[in-house]
Amino acid sequence: MAIKTSAWGEAKFPHLSNADYAFNSNGVYHTKLTVKKSDAQEDIKSIDAEISKLVAEEHKKKPGQTGLIKRAPLPYTIEGDEVTFKFKCNASGVNSKTKEPFTQRPTLVDHNLEQIPSDKNIWGGSIMRINYEIISYSNASIGIGASLRLKGAQIKKLVEGSNINISGFEPVEPTGVF
């Protein structure tokens, strides 16, 4: 599979510095990337082409059943002038072909291609582009589709933060004792 590089966009809910273990005990690195629709056309075209190849193979296997081919949700959504792509990769697991255990993490670099220290937390709002592979699949229950396997990210503008959410507030005069 060829590694592709996305257009620049804004990260949404990134788990790039540390894996997300909320719904997968092996951990998952993931992010959504919102890109201008005009900049996303090359990525959309590549994803759709991979899915179309797999659909064509299914048509050859089952001629005359074209209307019965189930489609999985796309790894991107289009809303107005923006496209949001979903990228992910497992932090660990067992290779399905070799049966060997593996661990991996995406390569994270800054605008100068310098490695981003592991103690930096990349937050939503960071401006980045993603290196990824398009992995097409055919699953009886989900259908034919593709996922975008996260390989790395180049961060142009790093947004870091804390767990304190103060948006929407402004300073006020105290009215009592705490």
Salt bridges, closest charged atoms under 4 A:
GLU10 OE2 - LYS12 NZ 3.45
ASP20 OD2 - HIS15 NE2 3.76
ASP20 OD2 - HIS30 NE2 2.84
GLU50 OE2 - LYS53 NZ 3.08
GLU58 OE2 - LYS61 NZ 3.54
GLU58 OE1 - LYS62 NZ 3.81
GLU133 OE1 - ARG149 NH1 3.80
GLU133 OE1 - LYS151 NZ 3.66
GLU160 OE1 - LYS120 NZ 3.54
